[in-house]
Amino acid sequence: MPWHNAAMYVVAIGWIYVTLLMAVTETNITAGILTFVLYGLAPLSLLLWLFGTPQRRRRIAARELAEAQEQTPGGEPGSVTDADEVVDQVVPGDDRADAQHDQGDLGDRRA
């Protein structure tokens, strides 16, 4: 686990602790439960899900790449793949993050 993920979980544990203490100080149990769920669990689960998306995408891409290498006869470790070629491409200075152009490039390679 990279260090930035560990820091994210430390902040998450701290926030759960704070909202738990807020919930304990509520006057009745319903308010305490709602405080903990609405101020603690719901926003924190959304935050962790959003910030965990890049890691999930990397795991999925790695799994798909491993499956593709198993299915192709030339899939030995160290062989050049489409993913390696895409990583090595140089982005021109006037690209300006043209998403539609980038998606068109990806569409040509799928299939």
One Martini backbone bead per residue (centre of mass of N, CA, C, O) as a GRO file, in nm:
protein
  111
    1MET     BB    1   0.093   0.038   0.026
    2PRO     BB    2   0.087   0.346  -0.021
    3TRP     BB    3   0.133   0.632   0.160
    4HIS     BB    4  -0.129   0.790   0.068
    5ASN     BB    5  -0.332   0.575   0.166
    6ALA     BB    6  -0.257   0.581   0.465
    7ALA     BB    7  -0.333   0.879   0.508
    8MET     BB    8  -0.629   0.848   0.434
    9TYR     BB    9  -0.698   0.650   0.671
   10VAL     BB   10  -0.624   0.836   0.903
   11VAL     BB   11  -0.836   1.050   0.840
   12ALA     BB   12  -1.081   0.859   0.854
   13ILE     BB   13  -1.045   0.774   1.150
   14GLY     BB   14  -1.063   1.060   1.265
   15TRP     BB   15  -1.350   1.124   1.160
   16ILE     BB   16  -1.496   0.896   1.304
   17TYR     BB   17  -1.421   0.988   1.587
   18VAL     BB   18  -1.556   1.265   1.580
   19THR     BB   19  -1.847   1.164   1.506
   20LEU     BB   20  -1.878   0.982   1.750
   21LEU     BB   21  -1.857   1.208   1.962
   22MET     BB   22  -2.098   1.366   1.855
   23ALA     BB   23  -2.308   1.137   1.894
   24VAL     BB   24  -2.274   1.102   2.205
   25THR     BB   25  -2.373   1.414   2.268
   26GLU     BB   26  -2.644   1.355   2.215
   27THR     BB   27  -2.965   1.346   2.357
   28ASN     BB   28  -3.046   1.119   2.152
   29ILE     BB   29  -3.029   0.830   1.967
   30THR     BB   30  -3.130   0.930   1.693
   31ALA     BB   31  -2.938   1.172   1.667
   32GLY     BB   32  -2.679   1.003   1.690
   33ILE     BB   33  -2.718   0.824   1.444
   34LEU     BB   34  -2.756   1.050   1.235
   35THR     BB   35  -2.489   1.188   1.283
   36PHE     BB   36  -2.304   0.949   1.213
   37VAL     BB   37  -2.416   0.893   0.927
   38LEU     BB   38  -2.430   1.193   0.798
   39TYR     BB   39  -2.128   1.291   0.903
   40GLY     BB   40  -1.965   1.014   0.857
   41LEU     BB   41  -2.029   0.761   0.670
   42ALA     BB   42  -2.134   0.884   0.405
   43PRO     BB   43  -1.903   1.085   0.330
   44LEU     BB   44  -1.668   0.883   0.368
   45SER     BB   45  -1.751   0.671   0.161
   46LEU     BB   46  -1.746   0.864  -0.079
   47LEU     BB   47  -1.453   0.957  -0.054
   48LEU     BB   48  -1.317   0.674  -0.070
   49TRP     BB   49  -1.437   0.599  -0.343
   50LEU     BB   50  -1.322   0.834  -0.510
   51PHE     BB   51  -1.011   0.798  -0.417
   52GLY     BB   52  -1.014   0.478  -0.516
   53THR     BB   53  -1.047   0.474  -0.828
   54PRO     BB   54  -0.758   0.464  -0.945
   55GLN     BB   55  -0.682   0.192  -0.814
   56ARG     BB   56  -0.904   0.025  -0.945
   57ARG     BB   57  -0.818   0.080  -1.238
   58ARG     BB   58  -0.536  -0.042  -1.216
   59ARG     BB   59  -0.627  -0.329  -1.138
   60ILE     BB   60  -0.799  -0.383  -1.390
   61ALA     BB   61  -0.576  -0.335  -1.602
   62ALA     BB   62  -0.384  -0.553  -1.493
   63ARG     BB   63  -0.577  -0.790  -1.525
   64GLU     BB   64  -0.628  -0.757  -1.832
   65LEU     BB   65  -0.332  -0.782  -1.914
   66ALA     BB   66  -0.287  -1.064  -1.799
   67GLU     BB   67  -0.505  -1.203  -1.967
   68ALA     BB   68  -0.389  -1.124  -2.246
   69GLN     BB   69  -0.112  -1.267  -2.205
   70GLU     BB   70  -0.232  -1.555  -2.170
   71GLN     BB   71  -0.379  -1.565  -2.463
   72THR     BB   72  -0.114  -1.495  -2.585
   73PRO     BB   73   0.180  -1.618  -2.715
   74GLY     BB   74   0.348  -1.322  -2.669
   75GLY     BB   75   0.308  -1.296  -2.326
   76GLU     BB   76   0.568  -1.224  -2.216
   77PRO     BB   77   0.777  -1.094  -2.023
   78GLY     BB   78   0.871  -0.785  -2.190
   79SER     BB   79   0.663  -0.736  -2.383
   80VAL     BB   80   0.510  -0.550  -2.616
   81THR     BB   81   0.241  -0.333  -2.570
   82ASP     BB   82  -0.011  -0.111  -2.596
   83ALA     BB   83   0.038   0.017  -2.318
   84ASP     BB   84   0.337   0.089  -2.369
   85GLU     BB   85   0.287   0.272  -2.613
   86VAL     BB   86   0.106   0.482  -2.470
   87VAL     BB   87   0.308   0.569  -2.251
   88ASP     BB   88   0.539   0.661  -2.473
   89GLN     BB   89   0.384   0.892  -2.555
   90VAL     BB   90   0.388   1.215  -2.678
   91VAL     BB   91   0.273   1.518  -2.572
   92PRO     BB   92   0.166   1.782  -2.706
   93GLY     BB   93   0.160   2.122  -2.633
   94ASP     BB   94  -0.140   2.159  -2.796
   95ASP     BB   95  -0.356   1.969  -2.660
   96ARG     BB   96  -0.541   2.064  -2.409
   97ALA     BB   97  -0.721   1.827  -2.325
   98ASP     BB   98  -0.859   1.653  -2.568
   99ALA     BB   99  -1.094   1.425  -2.517
  100GLN     BB  100  -1.215   1.351  -2.792
  101HIS     BB  101  -0.949   1.283  -2.928
  102ASP     BB  102  -0.859   1.066  -2.725
  103GLN     BB  103  -1.105   0.877  -2.765
  104GLY     BB  104  -1.054   0.823  -3.064
  105ASP     BB  105  -0.785   0.677  -3.025
  106LEU     BB  106  -0.902   0.443  -2.854
  107GLY     BB  107  -1.118   0.336  -3.059
  108ASP     BB  108  -0.907   0.221  -3.266
  109ARG     BB  109  -0.786  -0.016  -3.065
  110ARG     BB  110  -1.033  -0.133  -3.028
  111ALA     BB  111  -1.171  -0.476  -3.119
   0.00000   0.00000   0.00000
